[in-house]
Amino acid sequence: MLCEISSTMKKLHVILHAV
């Protein structure tokens, strides 16, 4: 579960930076 959350957070971080 923690791994999944970390992956999601990383994706969100990348998306936020891309915008």
C-alpha positions in Angstrom: 0.0 0.0 0.0 2.8 2.4 0.9 4.5 1.7 -2.3 1.4 2.4 -4.3 0.8 5.7 -2.5 4.5 6.7 -3.1 4.1 5.9 -6.8 0.9 7.9 -7.0 2.5 10.9 -5.2 5.4 10.8 -7.6 3.1 10.8 -10.6 1.1 13.7 -9.1 4.4 15.6 -8.5 5.5 15.1 -12.1 2.2 16.1 -13.4 2.1 19.2 -11.2 5.6 20.2 -12.4 4.7 19.5 -16.0 1.8 21.9 -15.9 
